Amino acid sequence: MTFTRADYEHAADFIRARDSRPLAAGLVLGSGLGVLADQISDRVVIPYADIPHFPVSTVHGHAGQLVIGTLEGQTVIAQQGRAHFYEGYSMAQITFPIRVMHLLGVPTLILTNAAGGINPNFKAGDIMLITDHINFVGMVGNNPLMGANDDSFGTRFPGMVHTYDRRLRDLATSAAAERGVTLRQGVYACFAGPSFETPAEIRMLRVLGADAVGMSTVHEVLIARHAGMRVLAFSCITNEGIDSIDANTETNHEEVLEIGARIIPVMTGVLRDVLQAL
């Protein structure tokens, strides 16, 4: 499925009719992390199902609504949950909200996700600041920028060297340090899912230089950068990658949500400080 600029404008107009405040930042809140949107004040809540062309998440832990309001003195628009490629949506569908945010005037996009730890120094409960990514899904022909390019959004061949904004990363690092939070930094690898990684895949990712692995975020980042938005992204390490077939444990979604819930207070504090500093 593809969309025209008129489709994006239709959705943006629908949202703007319900709240037209100038926006300082957009938030994409991943598995179990949507509770941050509950802390937004002066809220306007719009279910995804009501917004023209918006994808509706089917995954437990994703509320499936857009929240507009104030957080740390900034007017923000937050995706309380996201749609995923593995749910059967096209790349155009899962990244649709990002282009709509761009049309609403959002200059900065902050994303969070739940991810598995690849770096052996990472433990479940850590937060990783994403400094770069490996787009395995895009490498096999599933890049959201494939197809006819709309020059009104961005250039045909966007550069990706400075994908994760240096100034925003510095703000996040400072915020974590002031709170006494150990903020890991590293490379996020994107798989399609929904199955978790095999031990062989975990070992491969480690050799390739990945520090965490997940099933989202990169597609949204590509669309944001194509449109010239500044990007900051975090992975909440909700499980440690299992690299041996003889291990006595198995990764599961319930564990991801449980650990994610424990990370929320720390992640929320850092995000609040970053927003305040924008």
Phi, psi and omega per residue, in radians:
M1 nan 2.394 3.071
T2 -2.154 2.874 -3.132
F3 -2.262 2.660 3.035
T4 -1.677 2.907 3.085
R5 -1.043 -0.579 3.124
A6 -1.074 -0.605 3.104
D7 -1.128 -0.791 3.114
Y8 -1.112 -0.747 3.136
E9 -1.098 -0.648 3.126
H10 -1.050 -0.820 3.128
A11 -1.151 -0.736 3.140
A12 -1.096 -0.730 3.121
D13 -1.117 -0.671 3.116
F14 -1.059 -0.799 -3.130
I15 -1.200 -0.765 -3.109
R16 -1.072 -0.550 3.122
A17 -1.191 -0.378 3.138
R18 -1.705 -0.426 3.063
D19 -2.813 2.073 -3.049
S20 -1.956 0.289 3.126
R21 -1.118 2.471 3.042
P22 -1.057 2.423 -3.032
L23 -1.869 2.343 3.129
A24 -1.601 -0.504 -3.079
A25 -2.787 2.686 3.001
G26 -1.945 2.484 3.122
L27 -2.108 2.364 3.003
V28 -2.043 1.980 -2.996
L29 -1.863 2.102 -3.020
G30 -1.502 -2.849 -3.031
S31 -0.894 2.082 3.075
G32 1.345 -0.103 -3.031
L33 -1.762 0.015 -3.096
G34 -1.142 -0.240 -3.123
V35 -1.097 -0.378 3.087
L36 -1.033 -0.609 3.134
A37 -1.138 -0.423 3.114
D38 -1.223 -0.280 -3.130
Q39 -1.587 -0.051 3.106
I40 -1.290 2.310 3.141
S41 -1.702 2.937 -3.093
D42 0.872 0.863 -2.940
R43 -1.395 2.475 2.855
V44 -2.100 2.136 -3.073
V45 -1.958 2.221 -3.132
I46 -2.198 1.991 3.086
P47 -1.070 2.462 3.126
Y48 -0.976 -0.626 -3.081
A49 -1.099 -0.357 -3.133
D50 -1.491 -0.339 -3.020
I51 -1.552 2.242 -3.137
P52 -0.936 2.232 3.032
H53 1.267 -0.036 -3.077
F54 -1.238 2.406 3.060
P55 -1.336 2.511 -3.135
V56 -1.882 2.146 -3.119
S57 -1.208 2.465 3.124
T58 -1.951 0.110 -3.008
V59 -1.705 2.370 3.087
H60 -1.045 2.329 -3.109
G61 1.760 -0.052 3.104
H62 -2.108 1.884 -3.005
A63 -1.153 -0.576 3.097
G64 1.395 0.818 3.081
Q65 -2.622 2.719 3.133
L66 -1.743 2.297 -3.127
V67 -2.134 2.172 3.113
I68 -2.027 2.347 3.135
G69 3.011 -2.734 -3.024
T70 -1.951 2.331 3.066
L71 -2.468 2.121 -3.098
E72 0.922 0.712 3.076
G73 1.361 0.019 -3.137
Q74 -1.934 2.453 3.031
T75 -1.461 2.128 -3.044
V76 -2.187 2.786 2.991
I77 -2.160 2.174 -3.016
A78 -2.119 2.301 2.950
Q79 -1.475 1.941 3.113
Q80 -1.554 1.387 -3.014
G81 1.804 2.722 -3.112
R82 -2.353 2.875 3.000
A83 -1.643 2.660 -3.076
H84 -2.122 2.702 3.089
F85 -1.033 -0.684 -3.080
Y86 -1.213 -0.219 3.099
E87 -1.357 -0.093 3.118
G88 1.792 0.037 3.091
Y89 -1.391 2.725 3.046
S90 -1.406 2.905 3.081
M91 -1.057 -0.661 3.125
A92 -1.094 -0.654 -3.124
Q93 -1.231 -0.794 -3.065
I94 -1.252 -0.358 3.111
T95 -1.769 0.007 -3.130
F96 -0.914 -0.802 -3.106
P97 -1.045 -0.524 -3.088
I98 -1.209 -0.754 3.091
R99 -1.158 -0.574 3.068
V100 -1.139 -0.744 3.068
M101 -1.025 -0.721 3.116
H102 -1.043 -0.775 3.136
L103 -1.186 -0.419 3.078
L104 -1.413 -0.023 3.078
G105 1.598 0.269 3.136
V106 -1.246 2.080 -3.120
P107 -1.541 -0.422 -3.016
T108 -2.287 2.290 3.130
L109 -2.015 2.217 3.104
I110 -2.049 2.124 -3.068
L111 -2.043 2.569 3.021
T112 -2.283 2.673 3.063
N113 -2.625 2.869 2.955
A114 -1.686 2.334 -3.048
A115 -2.471 2.767 3.056
G116 -1.576 2.434 3.126
G117 -1.371 2.244 3.065
I118 -1.801 -0.762 3.095
N119 -1.042 2.162 -3.081
P120 -1.112 -0.268 3.113
N121 -1.456 -0.185 -3.122
F122 -1.523 2.500 3.091
K123 -2.158 2.697 3.062
A124 -1.021 2.271 -3.067
G125 1.876 -0.189 3.083
D126 -1.341 2.766 2.998
I127 -2.003 2.297 3.121
M128 -2.005 2.201 2.989
L129 -1.397 2.133 -3.106
I130 -1.357 2.155 3.125
T131 -1.829 -0.335 -3.131
D132 -2.908 2.992 3.120
H133 -2.517 2.844 2.998
I134 -2.101 2.042 -3.019
N135 -1.694 1.397 3.141
F136 -1.097 -0.637 -3.130
V137 -1.133 -0.723 3.113
G138 -1.196 -0.562 -3.115
M139 -1.133 -0.424 3.141
V140 -1.766 0.373 2.992
G141 1.668 0.352 3.129
N142 -2.127 1.054 3.096
N143 -1.695 2.290 -3.099
P144 -1.148 -0.197 3.133
L145 -1.623 0.015 3.097
M146 -1.222 2.684 -3.089
G147 1.735 -3.009 -3.124
A148 -1.077 2.330 3.130
N149 -1.528 2.356 3.044
D150 -1.661 1.808 -3.077
D151 -1.099 -0.328 3.123
S152 -1.261 -0.311 3.056
F153 -1.631 -0.744 -3.092
G154 3.139 3.074 -3.071
T155 -1.246 2.723 3.131
R156 -1.039 -0.693 -3.041
F157 -2.149 1.409 -3.119
P158 -1.259 2.420 3.067
G159 -1.312 2.627 -3.065
M160 -2.185 0.205 -3.105
V161 -1.170 -0.733 -3.072
H162 -1.862 0.783 -3.050
T163 -1.085 -0.823 -3.077
Y164 -1.742 1.896 -2.931
D165 -0.940 2.209 -3.074
R166 -1.116 -0.769 -3.117
R167 -1.114 -0.735 3.115
L168 -1.130 -0.660 3.092
R169 -1.125 -0.662 3.099
D170 -1.132 -0.702 3.085
L171 -1.068 -0.747 -3.139
A172 -1.142 -0.740 3.132
T173 -1.087 -0.752 3.131
S174 -1.149 -0.735 -3.141
A175 -1.078 -0.760 3.138
A176 -1.136 -0.742 -3.127
A177 -1.089 -0.733 -3.134
E178 -1.146 -0.484 3.117
R179 -1.588 -0.047 -3.101
G180 1.264 0.428 -3.128
V181 -1.639 2.298 3.044
T182 -1.370 1.921 -3.120
L183 -1.793 1.895 3.064
R184 -1.222 2.770 3.048
Q185 -2.345 2.519 -3.138
G186 3.085 -3.007 -3.062
V187 -1.710 2.289 -3.139
Y188 -1.761 2.201 3.079
A189 -1.744 2.347 -3.102
C190 -1.888 2.045 2.995
F191 -1.838 2.874 -3.105
A192 -1.382 -0.570 -3.054
G193 1.265 -2.985 0.045
P194 -1.502 -0.095 3.102
S195 -1.226 2.534 3.050
F196 -1.310 2.953 -2.999
E197 -1.317 2.583 3.018
T198 -1.376 2.805 3.065
P199 -0.964 -0.678 3.129
A200 -1.117 -0.668 3.113
E201 -1.180 -0.649 3.083
I202 -1.083 -0.780 3.141
R203 -1.138 -0.682 3.110
M204 -1.081 -0.808 -3.126
L205 -1.059 -0.681 3.137
R206 -1.108 -0.733 3.111
V207 -1.123 -0.628 -3.094
L208 -1.380 -0.116 3.063
G209 1.712 0.211 3.088
A210 -1.405 2.521 3.117
D211 -1.874 -0.380 3.122
A212 -2.650 2.766 -3.117
V213 -2.414 2.458 3.119
G214 -2.678 -2.972 -2.999
M215 -2.160 0.434 -3.073
S216 -2.693 -2.842 2.908
T217 1.318 -0.936 -3.030
V218 -1.042 -0.719 -3.141
H219 -1.054 -0.745 3.134
E220 -1.166 -0.691 3.120
V221 -1.072 -0.737 -3.137
L222 -1.054 -0.761 3.138
I223 -1.175 -0.686 3.125
A224 -1.110 -0.790 -3.130
R225 -1.197 -0.620 3.082
H226 -1.017 -0.617 -3.112
A227 -1.562 0.009 3.095
G228 1.474 0.265 3.113
M229 -1.379 2.578 3.037
R230 -1.416 2.454 -3.005
V231 -2.198 2.361 2.990
L232 -2.310 2.386 -3.084
A233 -2.518 2.538 -3.139
F234 -2.261 2.526 2.953
S235 -1.950 2.253 2.988
C236 -1.601 2.024 -3.086
I237 -1.342 1.787 -3.033
T238 -1.729 -0.149 3.075
N239 -2.792 2.737 3.100
E240 -1.719 2.301 -3.136
G241 -1.030 2.343 -3.116
I242 -1.658 2.065 -3.010
D243 -1.871 0.223 -3.136
S244 -2.358 2.345 3.115
I245 -1.252 -0.198 3.127
D246 -1.662 0.107 3.140
A247 -1.139 2.624 -3.111
N248 -1.615 0.027 -3.098
T249 -2.047 2.906 3.117
E250 -2.505 2.382 3.119
T251 -1.259 2.455 3.093
N252 -2.575 2.807 -3.048
H253 -1.190 -0.546 3.130
E254 -1.099 -0.702 3.089
E255 -1.103 -0.723 3.129
V256 -1.011 -0.815 -3.124
L257 -1.192 -0.656 -3.128
E258 -1.139 -0.857 3.125
I259 -1.160 -0.678 3.113
G260 -1.000 -0.697 3.131
A261 -1.110 -0.589 3.133
R262 -1.279 -0.490 -3.115
I263 -1.379 -0.425 -2.969
I264 -0.879 -0.845 -3.108
P265 -1.036 -0.676 -3.141
V266 -1.233 -0.812 -3.131
M267 -1.088 -0.699 -3.139
T268 -1.087 -0.738 -3.134
G269 -1.086 -0.779 -3.140
V270 -1.129 -0.793 -3.139
L271 -1.086 -0.692 3.123
R272 -1.083 -0.754 -3.132
D273 -1.156 -0.669 3.100
V274 -1.108 -0.799 3.136
L275 -1.061 -0.731 -3.133
Q276 -1.079 -0.566 -3.077
A277 -1.507 -0.147 -3.101
L278 -1.065 nan nan
